[in-house]
Amino acid sequence: MLVFGTSSFLWINYFSSCQAQSNPSPDSNTMEEVIRVTSPDGKIKDFPIQNTSRKNDAERVAQTLIQTGVSLEAIAIAITFVEVGADPEPVTNLMLILNGLTGDKNKVSIAQLNRAINSYNTIVDKSDLSTLQALKKMSTFMDIRSLLQGT
């Protein structure tokens, strides 16, 4: 189930460098890169960064989404899309638009739906072959595709 909205406002919990944090991995002596998100009620969520070359892009996406009240689940989805190589800008736009796709009374905004489709298509258009193959393997990316197609 996709959850894109939340009533609680979230923010990045900044550490000394205001960047993604390195934490010791509980299973080994290695360091794990994470983005730490903290809700106002003190709940902390660490998002492990597997592809450290995309860490800065993933962190910028998380910061933007957190500031707009997007759910932790949607942030996790966005991070995984960026980590496999998707362009951060259309990923951010897609998550923001899906967050506000339904207005009052749960009616879908046609303008917002059109923006979501355009953002999804931009992700596909800007992706190289290996990124497209990785995205295709992600059930969430394909679920979003089906949602936007109305199937």
Backbone as numpy.savetxt, mean C-alpha at the origin, in Angstrom:
# Nx Ny Nz CAx CAy CAz Cx Cy Cz
-10.58 -10.61 1.91 -11.42 -9.43 1.91 -10.54 -8.20 1.91
-10.85 -7.24 1.06 -10.09 -6.00 0.99 -10.74 -4.98 1.90
-9.93 -4.33 2.70 -10.42 -3.27 3.58 -9.61 -2.03 3.28
-10.25 -0.98 2.79 -9.52 0.21 2.42 -9.80 1.41 3.30
-10.80 1.38 4.11 -11.11 2.53 4.94 -10.92 2.24 6.40
-10.70 3.27 7.17 -10.59 3.12 8.61 -10.97 4.45 9.26
-11.52 4.37 10.44 -11.90 5.60 11.12 -10.77 6.19 11.94
-9.74 5.39 12.22 -8.66 5.92 13.04 -7.58 6.53 12.16
-7.04 7.66 12.60 -5.97 8.32 11.88 -4.65 7.70 12.31
-3.80 7.40 11.36 -2.53 6.75 11.64 -1.39 7.66 11.24
-0.24 7.41 11.80 0.93 8.16 11.40 2.16 7.28 11.49
3.22 7.67 10.80 4.49 6.95 10.89 5.09 7.28 12.24
5.56 6.27 12.93 6.28 6.46 14.19 7.74 6.67 13.82
8.20 7.91 13.88 9.56 8.24 13.46 10.57 7.84 14.51
11.67 7.33 14.04 12.79 7.00 14.90 13.90 7.99 14.60
15.07 7.79 15.12 16.13 8.78 15.03 16.39 9.28 13.61
16.28 8.42 12.62 16.61 8.84 11.26 15.37 9.21 10.43
14.19 9.10 10.98 12.94 9.35 10.25 12.85 8.49 9.00
13.42 7.31 9.03 13.42 6.39 7.91 12.89 5.05 8.37
12.87 4.11 7.43 12.52 2.75 7.82 13.53 2.28 8.86
13.09 1.46 9.75 13.92 1.04 10.88 14.47 -0.35 10.65
15.67 -0.59 11.18 16.26 -1.93 11.15 16.05 -2.56 12.51
15.47 -3.72 12.53 15.25 -4.45 13.78 15.91 -5.81 13.68
16.44 -6.32 14.79 16.96 -7.68 14.75 15.83 -8.66 14.45
16.09 -9.59 13.56 15.11 -10.61 13.24 15.00 -11.57 14.42
13.77 -11.92 14.84 13.63 -12.81 15.99 14.15 -14.22 15.72
14.25 -14.62 14.46 14.65 -15.99 14.13 16.14 -16.14 13.82
16.87 -15.02 13.78 18.29 -15.12 13.43 19.04 -13.91 13.96
20.30 -13.85 13.60 21.12 -12.72 14.00 21.16 -11.64 12.93
20.29 -11.72 11.95 20.27 -10.74 10.87 19.39 -9.56 11.23
19.58 -8.47 10.51 18.76 -7.29 10.71 17.63 -7.31 9.67
16.46 -6.89 10.08 15.31 -6.85 9.20 14.89 -5.39 9.04
14.70 -4.95 7.81 14.23 -3.60 7.55 12.70 -3.59 7.67
12.18 -2.60 8.38 10.73 -2.49 8.55 10.30 -1.04 8.45
9.05 -0.87 8.13 8.38 0.42 8.29 7.43 0.22 9.46
7.57 1.03 10.48 6.74 0.90 11.67 5.62 1.94 11.64
4.41 1.46 11.78 3.22 2.31 11.78 2.57 2.21 13.15
2.20 3.35 13.71 1.57 3.38 15.02 0.23 4.11 14.93
-0.80 3.52 15.49 -2.11 4.16 15.53 -2.20 5.05 16.77
-3.15 5.97 16.80 -3.28 6.86 17.96 -3.51 6.11 19.27
-4.11 4.93 19.19 -4.34 4.17 20.41 -3.13 3.32 20.81
-2.01 3.53 20.11 -0.76 2.88 20.48 -0.49 1.54 19.84
-1.37 1.07 18.98 -1.12 -0.19 18.29 -0.01 0.02 17.27
0.95 -0.89 17.28 2.10 -0.78 16.40 2.07 -1.92 15.40
2.35 -1.58 14.16 2.41 -2.58 13.09 3.71 -2.37 12.34
4.52 -3.41 12.27 5.75 -3.38 11.49 5.50 -4.06 10.15
5.88 -3.38 9.09 5.79 -3.95 7.75 7.21 -4.30 7.30
7.55 -5.59 7.25 8.89 -5.97 6.81 9.12 -5.55 5.36
10.32 -5.11 5.08 10.71 -4.71 3.74 11.63 -5.80 3.20
11.13 -6.57 2.25 11.91 -7.65 1.66 12.90 -7.13 0.63
12.47 -6.18 -0.19 13.30 -5.63 -1.24 13.82 -4.28 -0.76
14.99 -4.29 -0.13 15.49 -3.06 0.49 15.83 -1.99 -0.54
16.01 -2.35 -1.79 16.26 -1.33 -2.81 15.01 -0.49 -3.07
13.86 -0.98 -2.67 12.59 -0.25 -2.84 12.09 0.34 -1.52
12.92 0.29 -0.48 12.54 0.72 0.86 12.06 2.17 0.89
12.80 3.07 0.27 12.42 4.49 0.30 11.09 4.73 -0.40
10.88 4.07 -1.54 9.60 4.20 -2.24 8.45 3.66 -1.40
8.67 2.50 -0.80 7.62 1.89 0.04 7.31 2.77 1.24
8.33 3.36 1.82 8.11 4.22 2.98 7.33 5.48 2.60
7.65 6.09 1.44 6.90 7.28 1.00 5.43 6.95 0.76
5.18 5.78 0.18 3.79 5.35 -0.05 3.09 5.19 1.30
3.73 4.51 2.24 3.13 4.30 3.56 2.85 5.62 4.26
3.79 6.56 4.19 3.60 7.86 4.83 2.39 8.59 4.27
2.27 8.58 2.95 1.14 9.26 2.32 -0.18 8.60 2.71
-0.22 7.28 2.66 -1.47 6.57 2.96 -1.85 6.72 4.42
-0.87 6.70 5.31 -1.15 6.83 6.73 -1.77 8.19 7.03
-1.24 9.22 6.41 -1.72 10.58 6.67 -3.15 10.79 6.20
-3.64 9.94 5.33 -4.99 10.10 4.82 -5.99 9.11 5.41
-5.55 8.31 6.39 -6.46 7.42 7.08 -6.74 6.11 6.38
-5.89 5.70 5.47 -6.06 4.41 4.79 -5.73 3.30 5.79
-6.43 2.19 5.69 -6.26 1.09 6.65 -4.88 0.45 6.57
-4.50 -0.20 7.66 -3.24 -0.93 7.70 -3.18 -2.01 6.63
-4.31 -2.65 6.37 -4.36 -3.70 5.35 -4.04 -3.14 3.97
-4.60 -1.99 3.66 -4.34 -1.37 2.35 -2.89 -0.89 2.26
-2.34 -0.42 3.36 -0.94 -0.01 3.38 -0.04 -1.22 3.10
-0.34 -2.34 3.74 0.44 -3.56 3.50 0.38 -3.97 2.04
-0.80 -3.87 1.44 -0.97 -4.21 0.03 -0.13 -3.29 -0.84
-0.20 -2.00 -0.57 0.55 -1.02 -1.36 2.06 -1.28 -1.25
2.53 -1.58 -0.05 3.95 -1.85 0.13 4.38 -3.05 -0.71
3.57 -4.10 -0.73 3.94 -5.29 -1.51 3.96 -4.98 -3.01
3.03 -4.16 -3.48 3.03 -3.78 -4.89 4.31 -3.02 -5.24
4.69 -2.08 -4.39 5.88 -1.27 -4.64 7.14 -2.13 -4.56
7.17 -3.04 -3.61 8.35 -3.89 -3.45 8.66 -4.74 -4.67
7.64 -5.17 -5.41 7.90 -5.99 -6.59 8.21 -5.15 -7.82
8.15 -3.81 -7.67 8.56 -2.94 -8.76 7.52 -2.00 -9.31
6.30 -2.02 -8.78 5.27 -1.11 -9.27 5.62 0.33 -8.94
5.27 1.23 -9.83 5.54 2.65 -9.64 4.78 3.15 -8.41
5.45 3.81 -7.47 4.81 4.22 -6.22 3.67 5.23 -6.39
3.77 6.12 -7.36 2.74 7.14 -7.51 1.38 6.56 -7.88
1.27 5.74 -8.94 -0.06 5.18 -9.22 -0.53 4.19 -8.16
0.40 3.52 -7.47 0.00 2.63 -6.37 -0.65 3.45 -5.27
-0.01 4.56 -4.91 -0.57 5.45 -3.88 -1.93 5.96 -4.33
-2.01 6.43 -5.57 -3.28 6.95 -6.08 -4.37 5.88 -6.04
-4.03 4.67 -6.45 -5.02 3.59 -6.46 -5.56 3.34 -5.06
-4.67 3.23 -4.08 -5.11 2.96 -2.70 -5.94 4.11 -2.13
-5.55 5.34 -2.45 -6.32 6.49 -1.98 -7.71 6.51 -2.61
-7.76 6.22 -3.90 -9.05 6.23 -4.60 -9.94 5.09 -4.12
-9.37 3.90 -3.96 -10.18 2.78 -3.45 -10.69 3.07 -2.05
-9.90 3.79 -1.27 -10.31 4.17 0.09 -11.57 5.04 0.05
-11.68 5.89 -0.97 -12.83 6.79 -1.05 -13.78 6.46 -2.19
-13.75 5.22 -2.66 -14.56 4.85 -3.83 -16.05 4.96 -3.57
-16.47 4.62 -2.38 -17.89 4.75 -2.07 -18.08 5.99 -1.21
-19.05 6.78 -1.56 -19.36 7.97 -0.78 -20.41 7.66 0.26
-21.16 8.66 0.59 -22.26 8.46 1.54 -23.24 7.44 0.97
-23.82 6.67 1.84 -24.83 5.67 1.49 -24.27 4.55 0.61
-22.93 4.35 0.65 -22.26 3.27 -0.08 -22.54 3.25 -1.58
-22.78 4.41 -2.18 -22.94 4.49 -3.62 -21.57 4.74 -4.24
-21.27 4.02 -5.32 -19.99 4.17 -5.99 -19.99 5.44 -6.83
-18.95 6.22 -6.66 -18.76 7.41 -7.47 -18.17 6.99 -8.81
-18.85 7.32 -9.89 -18.38 6.96 -11.23 -17.05 7.65 -11.52
-16.90 8.89 -11.10 -15.65 9.61 -11.31 -14.50 8.93 -10.56
-14.75 8.52 -9.33 -13.72 7.83 -8.55 -13.40 6.47 -9.16
-14.41 5.76 -9.63 -14.18 4.48 -10.28 -13.30 4.66 -11.51
-13.57 5.69 -12.30 -12.77 5.96 -13.48 -11.32 6.28 -13.10
-11.12 7.04 -12.02 -9.77 7.34 -11.55 -9.05 6.07 -11.07
-9.79 5.19 -10.40 -9.19 3.93 -9.94 -8.76 3.07 -11.13
-9.60 2.99 -12.13 -9.26 2.22 -13.34 -8.02 2.82 -14.00
-7.98 4.15 -14.11 -6.82 4.81 -14.72 -5.55 4.56 -13.91
-5.63 4.60 -12.60 -4.46 4.34 -11.75 -3.99 2.90 -11.91
-4.93 1.96 -11.92 -4.59 0.55 -12.12 -3.89 0.37 -13.47
-4.47 0.97 -14.52 -3.88 0.85 -15.85 -2.49 1.49 -15.91
-2.29 2.57 -15.18 -0.98 3.22 -15.14 0.05 2.31 -14.48
-0.36 1.61 -13.41 0.54 0.65 -12.79 0.97 -0.39 -13.81
0.02 -0.93 -14.55 0.32 -1.95 -15.57 1.20 -1.36 -16.67
0.85 -0.18 -17.17 1.59 0.43 -18.27 3.04 0.75 -17.90
3.28 1.16 -16.66 4.63 1.55 -16.24 5.48 0.38 -15.74
4.89 -0.80 -15.66 5.60 -1.96 -15.12 6.36 -2.70 -16.21
7.55 -3.17 -15.86 8.28 -4.02 -16.79 7.73 -5.45 -16.67
8.25 -6.34 -17.50 7.72 -7.70 -17.56 7.82 -8.43 -16.23
8.97 -8.32 -15.55 9.12 -9.04 -14.29 8.18 -8.50 -13.21
7.94 -7.19 -13.22 6.99 -6.61 -12.27 5.57 -7.09 -12.56
5.21 -7.10 -13.84 3.87 -7.58 -14.22 3.66 -9.03 -13.81
4.69 -9.85 -14.00 4.58 -11.25 -13.61 4.42 -11.39 -12.10
5.16 -10.59 -11.33 5.04 -10.63 -9.88 3.67 -10.15 -9.42
3.18 -9.07 -10.03 1.86 -8.55 -9.67 0.76 -9.55 -10.00
0.89 -10.22 -11.14 -0.12 -11.20 -11.55 -0.23 -12.35 -10.56
0.87 -12.67 -9.89 0.86 -13.75 -8.89 0.21 -13.33 -7.58
-0.01 -12.03 -7.41 -0.61 -11.53 -6.17 -2.12 -11.55 -6.30
-2.77 -12.34 -5.46 -4.23 -12.45 -5.54 -4.91 -11.10 -5.31
-4.34 -10.27 -4.47 -4.95 -8.97 -4.19 -4.95 -8.08 -5.43
-3.85 -8.09 -6.16 -3.79 -7.28 -7.38 -4.83 -7.76 -8.39
-4.97 -9.06 -8.50 -5.96 -9.61 -9.42 -7.39 -9.39 -8.91
-7.58 -9.40 -7.59 -8.90 -9.09 -7.01 -9.30 -7.65 -7.32
-8.33 -6.74 -7.22 -8.62 -5.33 -7.55 -8.99 -5.22 -9.01
-8.28 -5.92 -9.86 -8.59 -5.94 -11.29 -10.04 -6.39 -11.52
-10.42 -7.48 -10.88 -11.79 -7.98 -11.03 -12.82 -6.99 -10.51
-12.50 -6.37 -9.38 -13.41 -5.36 -8.82 -13.61 -4.22 -9.79
-12.53 -3.74 -10.38 -12.62 -2.61 -11.29 -13.29 -2.98 -12.61
-13.18 -4.24 -13.01 -13.84 -4.71 -14.22 -15.32 -5.00 -13.98
-15.69 -5.10 -12.72 -17.07 -5.41 -12.39 -17.40 -6.88 -12.52
-16.37 -7.73 -12.45 -16.61 -9.17 -12.56 -16.41 -9.86 -11.24
